[in-house]
Amino acid sequence: MPNRQTHIKVGVLSGCGFAAYRSCEQDLPNMLLETIGGGFGGYVGSRLPDIIEPALWPGHRQFAHSVAAGSSVVYSLYKLLEEWERGCRSRAEYYGNRKNNETINWLQKIWFAFIQILLQIAAGIPGGLGVGYLSHLALDGTTRSGIPFLQ
């Protein structure tokens, strides 16, 4: 049975990989920031099934550990991910342009750069979250007890 550390390692790696793939057309600094966001999302996503349904007994796997929950995550990623990424990237670009404005002071430049970085990281979080969740289900699915279809 995969333990917490296994779920976290696989979730973070899969979240980073997915975010890197989704951001491969971005310039390198933005791609790296989105990959960091994907790793963070992968960490949280890999923990979510056990946060929702704590492993207090061997048969704890119910709806949050089911094929139906995994399918819902895949559907949500498919429907919402591109719009989220596009929104975060366009806002990050907006703040990147604002920080390059010569009429603002140095404190505003630092603030706009900070917001730009946060938005670029945020672009990678949902994809990492979903893939991290799916990695948890995949690991649990390889165990003897597997995961339920719908429960």
NUZA-614174 format. One record per residue: residue in three letters; z negated, y negated, x negated of N, C-alpha, C, O, CB in turn. Coordinates in steps of 0.02 Angstrom, whole numbers, padded with zeros to 5 digits, always signed. Last residue first. Glycine has a CB too. Layout:
REM NUZA-614174
ALAZYXZYXZYXZYXZYX;...
REM end
This chain:
REM NUZA-614174
GLN+00244-00234+00944+00178-00212+00967+00136-00270+00988+00079-00260+01008+00143-00174+00914;LEU+00390-00168+00886+00363-00220+00930+00296-00196+00955+00292-00142+00984+00411-00237+00989;PHE+00397-00084+00773+00456-00120+00797+00434-00180+00839+00456-00236+00827+00501-00073+00839;PRO+00274-00088+00638+00297-00072+00706+00360-00110+00725+00376-00162+00695+00242-00087+00757;ILE+00297-00025+00472+00282-00081+00517+00307-00063+00586+00357-00027+00593+00313-00147+00492;GLY+00215+00106+00375+00271+00063+00394+00249+00003+00435+00191-00017+00433+00321+00102+00434;SER+00131+00203+00325+00122+00184+00395+00177+00136+00420+00184+00127+00480+00054+00151+00404;ARG+00178+00213+00193+00179+00272+00236+00173+00253+00310+00205+00283+00352+00122+00319+00217;THR+00278+00067+00152+00218+00109+00149+00224+00166+00198+00269+00168+00240+00154+00067+00164;THR+00382-00017+00169+00393+00038+00122+00332+00084+00118+00334+00135+00083+00410+00012+00054;GLY+00338-00119+00249+00383-00070+00279+00395-00010+00233+00416+00043+00257+00448-00101+00296;ASP+00272-00202+00163+00232-00161+00208+00275-00106+00240+00249-00052+00257+00200-00204+00263;LEU+00386-00260+00104+00339-00221+00064+00296-00176+00108+00286-00117+00091+00294-00267+00023;ALA+00442-00323+00216+00480-00273+00180+00434-00229+00137+00442-00168+00136+00533-00306+00135;LEU+00342-00415+00251+00360-00361+00298+00398-00305+00262+00387-00246+00276+00402-00388+00355;HIS+00346-00495+00136+00284-00461+00155+00300-00402+00201+00275-00346+00191+00235-00510+00190;SER+00475-00545+00144+00457-00501+00087+00393-00463+00102+00386-00405+00082+00450-00542+00023;LEU+00466-00625+00258+00507-00564+00261+00491-00517+00203+00493-00456+00211+00581-00583+00259;TYR+00385-00726+00204+00362-00686+00262+00400-00620+00265+00371-00567+00274+00372-00726+00329;GLY+00473-00775+00106+00408-00747+00087+00379-00703+00143+00351-00650+00129+00359-00803+00071;VAL+00575-00823+00187+00589-00766+00143+00524-00734+00119+00521-00673+00111+00632-00789+00083;GLY+00505-00929+00252+00536-00874+00289+00548-00812+00247+00535-00756+00268+00600-00896+00320;LEU+00466-01007+00141+00417-00982+00189+00445-00922+00227+00412-00870+00233+00398-01038+00238;GLY+00588-01042+00082+00541-01000+00046+00489-00969+00091+00470-00911+00082+00506-01040-00007;GLY+00637-01122+00186+00673-01062+00166+00628-01014+00128+00629-00954+00140+00733-01080+00123;PRO+00539-01227+00189+00549-01181+00246+00586-01117+00229+00569-01063+00253+00586-01216+00301;ILE+00545-01287+00052+00487-01252+00079+00503-01205+00137+00481-01148+00135+00436-01303+00101;GLY+00651-01364+00005+00649-01293-00012+00594-01254+00022+00596-01192+00022+00641-01286-00085;ALA+00628-01494+00049+00690-01462+00068+00689-01387+00055+00722-01349+00091+00749-01493+00031;ALA+00511-01532-00016+00507-01512+00054+00571-01477+00078+00568-01436+00123+00493-01572+00098;ILE+00563-01575-00139+00522-01514-00136+00521-01487-00065+00527-01427-00054+00450-01527-00162;GLN+00622-01692-00092+00664-01641-00123+00628-01574-00124+00658-01522-00113+00685-01663-00195;LEU+00511-01763-00046+00562-01742+00001+00608-01688-00028+00629-01643+00008+00604-01803+00022;LEU+00443-01783-00168+00412-01744-00114+00464-01719-00063+00460-01662-00040+00359-01786-00078;ILE+00537-01865-00236+00518-01799-00262+00488-01755-00207+00506-01697-00201+00468-01806-00321;GLN+00536-01979-00152+00598-01943-00165+00583-01871-00189+00614-01823-00166+00641-01980-00217;ILE+00403-02020-00165+00428-01998-00100+00492-01957-00108+00501-01906-00074+00440-02058-00053;PHE+00407-02057-00302+00361-02006-00278+00384-01977-00212+00384-01916-00202+00290-02035-00272;ALA+00501-02160-00299+00515-02100-00339+00471-02042-00317+00494-01985-00312+00505-02114-00415;PHE+00431-02252-00220+00494-02224-00196+00514-02161-00234+00541-02114-00205+00550-02277-00200;TRP+00323-02279-00308+00311-02251-00242+00375-02218-00214+00372-02163-00188+00287-02306-00193;ILE+00388-02336-00418+00350-02274-00427+00339-02240-00359+00345-02179-00354+00282-02288-00461;LYS+00442-02450-00355+00486-02401-00387+00451-02334-00396+00480-02281-00384+00510-02427-00456;GLN+00325-02516-00317+00370-02490-00265+00418-02438-00294+00432-02388-00262+00410-02547-00233;LEU+00283-02550-00445+00241-02507-00403+00282-02476-00347+00274-02417-00330+00181-02547-00375;TRP+00382-02637-00492+00373-02572-00525+00331-02524-00483+00343-02463-00484+00339-02581-00593;ASN+00471-02716-00354+00426-02716-00412+00415-02644-00437+00438-02596-00405+00358-02748-00394;ILE+00646-02744-00314+00579-02719-00298+00536-02716-00362+00563-02713-00417+00582-02650-00265;THR+00774-02779-00347+00733-02831-00317+00661-02807-00301+00621-02847-00278+00765-02856-00254;GLU+00852-02675-00392+00823-02719-00442+00775-02771-00413+00739-02804-00450+00878-02755-00479;ASN+00841-02510-00337+00853-02580-00317+00816-02626-00366+00756-02617-00379+00829-02592-00244;ASN+00805-02383-00360+00850-02413-00409+00868-02485-00392+00905-02517-00429+00914-02372-00413;LYS+00733-02345-00251+00696-02356-00313+00739-02388-00367+00713-02418-00414+00668-02289-00339;ARG+00835-02329-00156+00788-02385-00149+00751-02399-00214+00740-02456-00232+00737-02371-00094;ASN+00895-02211-00197+00933-02274-00201+00887-02334-00196+00899-02385-00229+00985-02276-00145;GLY+00790-02125-00171+00816-02130-00238+00856-02193-00248+00851-02225-00300+00859-02070-00255;TYR+00780-02138-00034+00726-02165-00075+00746-02169-00149+00722-02212-00185+00663-02121-00067;TYR+00905-02075-00001+00890-02144+00021+00835-02175-00023+00843-02231-00047+00868-02144+00095;GLU+00884-01947-00052+00937-01989-00081+00925-02063-00063+00934-02107-00104+01007-01967-00057;ALA+00785-01905+00036+00771-01910-00036+00822-01954-00070+00805-01994-00114+00770-01839-00068;ARG+00858-01905+00155+00802-01952+00147+00783-01960+00074+00766-02015+00051+00741-01928+00188;SER+00947-01802+00125+00973-01869+00138+00918-01921+00133+00930-01976+00108+01006-01873+00208;ARG+00860-01693+00108+00902-01716+00052+00928-01787+00064+00931-01827+00017+00961-01668+00043;CYS+00803-01679+00235+00761-01695+00176+00802-01722+00119+00781-01770+00086+00723-01633+00154;GLY+00920-01650+00312+00877-01708+00326+00834-01728+00267+00830-01787+00251+00833-01693+00385;ARG+00966-01532+00252+01009-01591+00253+00968-01655+00266+00979-01706+00235+01064-01584+00308;GLU+00858-01446+00278+00878-01462+00209+00919-01526+00207+00907-01570+00165+00918-01404+00179;TRP+00861-01443+00420+00801-01466+00384+00820-01488+00312+00801-01542+00290+00748-01410+00381;GLU+00988-01389+00444+00972-01455+00469+00911-01485+00432+00911-01544+00415+00958-01453+00545;GLU+00973-01262+00386+01023-01308+00359+01008-01380+00381+01015-01427+00342+01094-01288+00381;LEU+00868-01202+00466+00862-01215+00394+00910-01267+00368+00890-01313+00332+00871-01152+00356;LEU+00885-01166+00601+00854-01230+00583+00857-01250+00510+00850-01309+00493+00784-01228+00603;LYS+00951-01041+00620+00963-01097+00665+00941-01165+00637+00974-01215+00648+00929-01085+00730;TYR+00906-00956+00518+00977-00964+00530+00992-01028+00570+01039-01064+00555+01006-00903+00567;LEU+00768-00962+00535+00799-00985+00473+00873-01001+00484+00898-01052+00462+00791-00932+00417;SER+00759-00903+00663+00737-00972+00652+00768-01001+00589+00791-01058+00589+00661-00976+00649;TYR+00805-00772+00634+00840-00814+00682+00823-00888+00673+00867-00931+00675+00824-00792+00754;VAL+00705-00730+00544+00775-00733+00523+00814-00779+00569+00854-00820+00546+00806-00663+00522;VAL+00593-00735+00628+00595-00776+00568+00667-00784+00545+00688-00840+00528+00552-00745+00511;SER+00627-00638+00722+00616-00708+00744+00620-00755+00685+00647-00810+00691+00548-00715+00779;SER+00627-00525+00642+00690-00547+00673+00685-00620+00696+00732-00658+00690+00708-00502+00732;GLY+00491-00517+00613+00539-00528+00560+00606-00553+00586+00637-00597+00556+00550-00464+00520;ALA+00443-00488+00742+00422-00550+00708+00471-00567+00651+00489-00625+00643+00350-00543+00680;ALA+00506-00363+00761+00520-00418+00807+00501-00485+00775+00538-00534+00781+00483-00408+00874;VAL+00446-00284+00666+00517-00299+00658+00536-00358+00703+00578-00398+00683+00560-00236+00676;SER+00278-00349+00632+00329-00308+00666+00400-00328+00649+00413-00382+00621+00319-00313+00741;HIS+00161-00413+00601+00189-00367+00551+00247-00326+00579+00264-00274+00552+00134-00321+00525;ALA+00125-00480+00714+00142-00520+00655+00172-00478+00599+00204-00505+00554+00081-00557+00630;PHE+00093-00368+00802+00152-00410+00811+00172-00449+00749+00231-00452+00732+00141-00457+00868;GLN+00011-00265+00688+00034-00271+00756+00092-00319+00758+00139-00311+00718-00024-00295+00803;ARG-00084-00183+00578-00016-00208+00586+00005-00206+00659+00016-00153+00688+00033-00167+00543;HIS-00206-00122+00558-00205-00193+00579-00135-00220+00594-00129-00275+00620-00236-00235+00525;GLY-00257+00006+00529-00204-00002+00579-00196-00074+00602-00182-00085+00661-00217+00042+00637;PRO-00365-00009+00436-00299+00017+00414-00243+00006+00464-00185-00002+00443-00305+00090+00400;TRP-00443-00171+00459-00442-00098+00468-00372-00073+00451-00324-00112+00452-00463-00078+00541;LEU-00419-00299+00421-00489-00279+00430-00496-00204+00440-00550-00176+00431-00519-00317+00488;ALA-00315-00393+00372-00318-00321+00358-00391-00297+00361-00420-00278+00311-00287-00304+00289;PRO-00276-00514+00499-00312-00493+00439-00317-00417+00433-00322-00381+00483-00382-00523+00437;GLU-00148-00584+00558-00180-00519+00573-00215-00494+00510-00185-00456+00472-00128-00467+00599;ILE-00126-00708+00498-00123-00702+00571-00160-00638+00593-00198-00640+00642-00049-00700+00594;ILE-00140-00673+00365-00182-00727+00391-00184-00722+00467-00237-00730+00497-00155-00797+00369;ASP-00044-00576+00350-00114-00556+00343-00162-00612+00363-00221-00598+00377-00128-00535+00272;PRO+00073-00654+00370+00058-00597+00413-00015-00575+00409-00045-00557+00460+00102-00540+00395;LEU+00057-00759+00263+00052-00771+00335+00038-00710+00378-00007-00713+00420+00114-00802+00359;ARG+00083-00734+00130+00014-00727+00153+00008-00729+00230-00040-00704+00258-00029-00781+00123;SER+00213-00766+00111+00192-00698+00093+00121-00683+00117+00102-00625+00123+00196-00688+00018;GLY+00216-00901+00147+00247-00851+00190+00225-00780+00175+00219-00739+00220+00321-00855+00184;VAL+00151-00958+00036+00121-00963+00103+00149-00909+00149+00112-00876+00184+00132-01033+00134;TYR+00245-00923-00066+00174-00906-00071+00141-00905-00002+00108-00857+00017+00137-00956-00117;GLY+00362-00979-00018+00358-00907-00026+00286-00883-00031+00268-00830-00005+00397-00885-00087;GLY+00331-01116-00026+00342-01086+00039+00337-01010+00036+00311-00979+00082+00411-01106+00066;PHE+00324-01123-00167+00266-01139-00126+00272-01108-00057+00225-01078-00031+00257-01215-00121;GLY+00457-01088-00197+00401-01048-00222+00337-01060-00183+00301-01013-00168+00389-01062-00296;GLY+00525-01193-00135+00536-01124-00113+00480-01078-00136+00460-01033-00099+00602-01099-00137;GLY+00481-01300-00214+00464-01298-00143+00472-01228-00114+00431-01205-00074+00507-01346-00104;ILE+00543-01261-00333+00470-01266-00331+00446-01263-00258+00398-01228-00243+00445-01331-00365;THR+00675-01276-00289+00651-01210-00309+00575-01208-00310+00545-01158-00289+00679-01190-00378;GLU+00681-01413-00273+00686-01370-00214+00663-01299-00229+00635-01266-00185+00759-01370-00188;LEU+00670-01449-00409+00619-01470-00361+00621-01427-00298+00569-01408-00271+00629-01544-00343;LEU+00788-01392-00461+00723-01369-00485+00667-01389-00436+00622-01349-00424+00709-01398-00554;MET+00884-01467-00391+00881-01394-00382+00814-01367-00405+00785-01324-00371+00938-01361-00422;ASN+00858-01593-00443+00846-01580-00372+00842-01506-00357+00802-01484-00316+00901-01612-00330;PRO+00896-01573-00579+00828-01593-00561+00811-01579-00488+00756-01555-00472+00817-01667-00576;LEU+01038-01529-00561+00985-01487-00589+00914-01509-00572+00874-01467-00551+00992-01483-00663;ASP+01112-01569-00401+01106-01578-00473+01042-01543-00497+00998-01528-00457+01105-01655-00492;GLN+01161-01436-00287+01125-01498-00303+01127-01508-00379+01141-01461-00416+01051-01496-00276;GLU+01210-01311-00268+01259-01365-00272+01228-01433-00285+01263-01482-00294+01300-01367-00209;CYS+01098-01230-00253+01137-01223-00315+01191-01277-00322+01215-01289-00377+01170-01155-00317;SER+01006-01217-00153+01014-01283-00183+01059-01282-00244+01059-01330-00282+00946-01311-00202;ARG+01003-01084-00115+01021-01134-00064+01035-01203-00094+01071-01243-00065+00965-01139-00012;TYR+00957-01026-00236+01024-01010-00210+01047-01063-00160+01105-01085-00163+01022-00941-00176;ALA+00829-01081-00241+00876-01095-00295+00948-01081-00272+00994-01120-00286+00860-01053-00358;ALA+00775-01023-00126+00782-01096-00130+00831-01116-00185+00870-01162-00176+00713-01129-00142;PHE+00777-00887-00166+00814-00909-00107+00826-00985-00109+00881-01008-00094+00776-00890-00042;GLY+00693-00889-00280+00762-00867-00284+00805-00891-00226+00861-00914-00235+00765-00792-00287;CYS+00571-00933-00225+00605-00972-00278+00678-00953-00281+00721-00997-00285+00571-00960-00346;GLY+00547-00827-00135+00553-00896-00111+00589-00940-00161+00632-00980-00142+00484-00924-00096;SER+00537-00719-00223+00592-00720-00174+00602-00790-00145+00658-00810-00133+00577-00670-00117;LEU+00424-00760-00298+00488-00748-00330+00546-00750-00281+00598-00779-00296+00487-00681-00366;VAL+00327-00768-00194+00344-00827-00235+00412-00818-00268+00453-00864-00268+00289-00840-00288;GLY+00329-00633-00146+00343-00691-00103+00363-00753-00141+00412-00786-00123+00283-00707-00060;VAL+00291-00559-00258+00357-00548-00229+00377-00607-00184+00434-00628-00184+00359-00482-00189;LYS+00161-00613-00277+00211-00614-00330+00281-00608-00302+00326-00646-00319+00199-00559-00381;ILE+00099-00588-00151+00106-00656-00176+00161-00659-00229+00204-00703-00226+00039-00681-00206;HIS+00101-00448-00141+00134-00489-00090+00147-00559-00116+00201-00587-00105+00090-00492-00026;THR+00023-00418-00254+00093-00396-00250+00131-00437-00200+00187-00460-00213+00097-00321-00232;GLN-00100-00473-00216-00065-00499-00274+00008-00478-00275+00051-00518-00295-00099-00476-00338;ARG-00134-00392-00103-00123-00464-00096-00083-00492-00155-00037-00531-00144-00190-00499-00091;ASN-00042-00236-00117-00102-00276-00110-00083-00350-00108-00025-00368-00112-00151-00262-00169;PRO+00047-00109-00032+00048-00170-00072-00015-00211-00062-00039-00219-00006+00110-00212-00055;MET+00000+00059-00042+00000+00000+00000+00000-00062-00044-00042-00068-00089-00061+00000+00048;
REM end
